[in-house]
Amino acid sequence: MSFFNNEQTNQFDRVFDLHFLRNIMLQVYIWMALGLFMTAGVAVVTLESGLADNITGGMVLLALIVELGLVIGLRAMVWQMKPLTALGTFFVYAAINGFTFSILLMVYTTGSVVTAFVSAASLFAAMSIVGATTKADLTQLRTYLFMGLIGLFLAMLINLFLASSTMDYIISVAGVIIFIGLTAYDTQKINAMANAPGLQRSRDMAMRVSIIGALVLYLDFLNLFIFILRLTGNRR
């Protein structure tokens, strides 16, 4: 004999699903925050220890290749990896990012870095809330955002040869706009992944969703920070 009718059971399931969804999203932001902390910590240690003064172009190129390989590998293999292996890969990527980011700390003033970080954090938080709460379907923006990323990459590549300050300004503004949109879009997408049917029955899958979600939002935040810094930062 059941003490609950169907309506009470369905209401309980909805409350449980919402609680579980919130737990997954909380994990996403925890892993993301720890990844950013790892990046910042390694960047500061690299700079303060004097190692940043000895970084060569070849070392930066190698680090960028490793970073790209880790991102591609993690996104492709996260569903087959053990959760702890995937999490470890994410933190290794964040640490290597800190090594390359130490160059930014050498180029821009501390005040500029702090201002850009606060601005990026504020915009990220606002757009993440929008992505999590809006009823609008942001998947309609996917094509435009993807095309914007391609255009941004091509423009940056071309400007390597032109070295135009005007074009650099336009690229920075476009980068901020694109990654503001991506933050809202990716947050909504991760919410949808976290709320997928059957996910509540697999802790490992829930962990994988939180890790890949953290990686995606970590990349959104870092790129938003970089473009704001390029736009407003004062060089040493």
C-alpha positions as CSV (number, residue, x, y, z in Angstrom):
1,M,0.0,0.0,0.0
2,S,1.4,3.4,-1.0
3,F,1.2,6.4,1.4
4,F,1.6,8.8,-1.5
5,N,-0.7,9.4,-4.5
6,N,0.7,9.9,-8.0
7,E,0.5,13.7,-7.8
8,Q,2.5,13.7,-4.5
9,T,5.1,11.3,-6.1
10,N,5.5,13.4,-9.2
11,Q,5.9,16.6,-7.1
12,F,8.6,14.8,-5.0
13,D,10.4,13.7,-8.2
14,R,10.4,17.3,-9.5
15,V,11.8,18.6,-6.3
16,F,14.5,15.9,-6.2
17,D,15.4,16.6,-9.9
18,L,15.7,20.3,-9.2
19,H,17.9,19.6,-6.1
20,F,20.1,17.3,-8.1
21,L,20.4,19.8,-11.0
22,R,21.5,22.5,-8.5
23,N,24.1,20.1,-7.1
24,I,25.6,19.5,-10.6
25,M,25.7,23.1,-11.4
26,L,27.3,23.9,-8.0
27,Q,30.0,21.3,-8.9
28,V,30.4,23.0,-12.3
29,Y,31.2,26.3,-10.7
30,I,33.4,24.8,-8.0
31,W,35.6,23.0,-10.5
32,M,35.7,26.1,-12.7
33,A,36.7,28.3,-9.7
34,L,39.4,25.9,-8.6
35,G,40.7,25.8,-12.2
36,L,40.9,29.6,-12.3
37,F,42.6,29.6,-8.9
38,M,45.1,27.0,-10.2
39,T,45.8,29.2,-13.3
40,A,46.2,32.4,-11.3
41,G,48.4,30.6,-8.7
42,V,50.8,29.1,-11.3
43,A,50.9,32.5,-13.2
44,V,51.9,34.4,-10.0
45,V,54.5,31.8,-9.0
46,T,56.0,31.7,-12.5
47,L,56.2,35.5,-12.5
48,E,57.5,36.0,-8.9
49,S,60.1,33.2,-9.2
50,G,61.7,34.8,-12.2
51,L,60.8,31.9,-14.5
52,A,58.7,34.1,-16.6
53,D,61.8,36.1,-17.6
54,N,63.2,32.9,-19.2
55,I,60.2,31.9,-21.2
56,T,61.0,31.6,-24.9
57,G,58.7,31.7,-27.9
58,G,59.3,27.9,-28.4
59,M,58.3,27.2,-24.8
60,V,55.0,29.2,-25.3
61,L,54.3,27.4,-28.6
62,L,54.9,24.0,-27.0
63,A,52.6,24.9,-24.0
64,L,49.9,26.1,-26.4
65,I,50.1,22.8,-28.4
66,V,49.8,20.8,-25.2
67,E,46.9,22.9,-24.0
68,L,45.1,22.4,-27.3
69,G,45.7,18.7,-27.1
70,L,44.4,18.5,-23.6
71,V,41.2,20.5,-24.4
72,I,40.5,18.4,-27.5
73,G,41.3,15.1,-25.7
74,L,39.2,16.0,-22.7
75,R,36.2,17.1,-24.7
76,A,36.4,14.0,-26.9
77,M,37.2,11.4,-24.2
78,V,35.5,12.7,-21.1
79,W,32.6,10.3,-21.4
80,Q,35.0,7.3,-21.5
81,M,37.5,8.6,-18.9
82,K,37.2,7.9,-15.2
83,P,35.8,11.0,-13.5
84,L,39.0,11.6,-11.4
85,T,41.2,11.2,-14.5
86,A,39.1,13.8,-16.4
87,L,39.2,16.1,-13.4
88,G,43.0,15.7,-13.1
89,T,43.3,16.5,-16.9
90,F,41.3,19.7,-16.4
91,F,43.6,20.8,-13.6
92,V,46.7,20.0,-15.5
93,Y,45.3,22.1,-18.4
94,A,44.6,25.0,-15.9
95,A,48.1,24.8,-14.5
96,I,49.7,25.0,-18.0
97,N,47.5,27.9,-18.8
98,G,48.9,29.6,-15.7
99,F,52.4,29.2,-17.2
100,T,51.5,31.0,-20.4
101,F,49.3,33.6,-18.6
102,S,52.3,34.7,-16.6
103,I,53.3,36.6,-19.8
104,L,50.1,38.8,-19.4
105,L,51.2,39.7,-15.9
106,M,54.5,40.9,-17.3
107,V,52.9,42.9,-20.1
108,Y,50.0,44.6,-18.3
109,T,50.0,46.6,-15.0
110,T,48.6,44.9,-11.9
111,G,45.8,47.4,-11.7
112,S,44.8,46.6,-15.3
113,V,44.7,42.9,-14.6
114,V,42.6,43.3,-11.4
115,T,40.2,45.7,-13.2
116,A,39.8,43.3,-16.2
117,F,39.3,40.4,-13.8
118,V,36.6,42.1,-11.8
119,S,34.9,43.3,-15.0
120,A,35.0,39.8,-16.5
121,A,33.7,38.3,-13.3
122,S,30.8,40.7,-13.2
123,L,29.8,40.2,-16.8
124,F,30.3,36.4,-16.5
125,A,28.1,36.2,-13.4
126,A,25.3,38.3,-15.0
127,M,25.3,36.3,-18.3
128,S,25.5,33.0,-16.5
129,I,22.4,34.0,-14.5
130,V,20.7,35.0,-17.7
131,G,21.5,31.6,-19.3
132,A,20.3,29.7,-16.2
133,T,17.0,31.5,-15.8
134,T,15.9,32.7,-19.3
135,K,12.9,31.0,-20.9
136,A,14.3,31.9,-24.4
137,D,15.9,29.1,-26.4
138,L,19.5,30.3,-26.8
139,T,20.4,27.5,-29.2
140,Q,19.2,29.8,-31.9
141,L,22.4,31.8,-31.3
142,R,24.7,28.8,-31.9
143,T,25.3,29.4,-35.6
144,Y,25.9,33.1,-35.2
145,L,28.3,32.6,-32.2
146,F,30.2,29.8,-34.1
147,M,30.5,32.0,-37.2
148,G,31.6,34.9,-34.9
149,L,34.4,32.7,-33.4
150,I,35.7,31.8,-36.9
151,G,35.6,35.4,-38.0
152,L,37.4,36.5,-34.8
153,F,40.1,33.9,-35.3
154,L,40.7,34.9,-38.9
155,A,40.7,38.6,-38.0
156,M,43.3,38.0,-35.3
157,L,45.4,36.0,-37.7
158,I,45.3,38.7,-40.4
159,N,46.1,41.4,-37.8
160,L,49.3,39.5,-36.9
161,F,50.6,40.8,-40.2
162,L,48.8,44.1,-40.4
163,A,49.5,45.1,-36.7
164,S,46.6,47.6,-36.9
165,S,45.6,49.2,-33.6
166,T,42.2,50.0,-35.0
167,M,41.6,46.4,-36.0
168,D,42.9,45.3,-32.7
169,Y,40.3,47.5,-30.9
170,I,37.5,46.1,-33.1
171,I,38.7,42.5,-32.5
172,S,38.7,43.1,-28.7
173,V,35.2,44.6,-28.7
174,A,33.9,41.7,-30.9
175,G,35.6,39.2,-28.6
176,V,33.9,40.6,-25.5
177,I,30.5,40.5,-27.2
178,I,31.0,37.0,-28.6
179,F,32.1,35.5,-25.2
180,I,29.3,37.3,-23.3
181,G,26.9,35.5,-25.7
182,L,28.7,32.2,-25.3
183,T,28.6,32.4,-21.5
184,A,24.8,32.6,-21.6
185,Y,24.5,30.0,-24.3
186,D,26.8,27.5,-22.6
187,T,25.2,28.0,-19.2
188,Q,21.8,27.1,-20.7
189,K,23.3,24.1,-22.6
190,I,25.0,22.8,-19.4
191,N,21.8,23.2,-17.5
192,A,20.1,21.1,-20.2
193,M,22.8,18.4,-20.0
194,A,22.5,18.3,-16.2
195,N,18.8,17.9,-16.5
196,A,19.0,15.0,-19.0
197,P,16.7,12.0,-18.3
198,G,18.5,9.2,-16.4
199,L,21.5,11.3,-15.3
200,Q,20.3,11.2,-11.7
201,R,20.9,7.4,-11.7
202,S,24.6,7.8,-12.6
203,R,27.0,9.6,-10.3
204,D,29.9,9.1,-12.7
205,M,27.9,10.7,-15.6
206,A,26.9,13.5,-13.3
207,M,30.6,14.1,-12.4
208,R,31.6,14.0,-16.1
209,V,28.9,16.6,-16.9
210,S,30.2,18.9,-14.1
211,I,33.8,18.6,-15.4
212,I,33.0,19.3,-19.0
213,G,30.7,22.1,-18.0
214,A,33.5,23.6,-15.8
215,L,35.9,23.4,-18.8
216,V,33.5,25.1,-21.1
217,L,32.7,28.0,-18.7
218,Y,36.4,28.2,-17.7
219,L,37.3,28.9,-21.3
220,D,34.4,31.4,-21.7
221,F,35.6,33.3,-18.6
222,L,39.3,33.3,-19.6
223,N,38.6,34.5,-23.1
224,L,36.3,37.2,-21.8
225,F,39.0,38.3,-19.4
226,I,41.6,38.4,-22.1
227,F,39.6,40.5,-24.5
228,I,38.6,42.9,-21.8
229,L,42.3,43.2,-20.8
230,R,43.2,43.8,-24.4
231,L,40.5,46.5,-24.6
232,T,41.1,48.4,-21.4
233,G,44.5,47.3,-20.1
234,N,47.5,49.6,-19.6
235,R,50.9,48.1,-20.6
236,R,53.9,48.4,-18.4
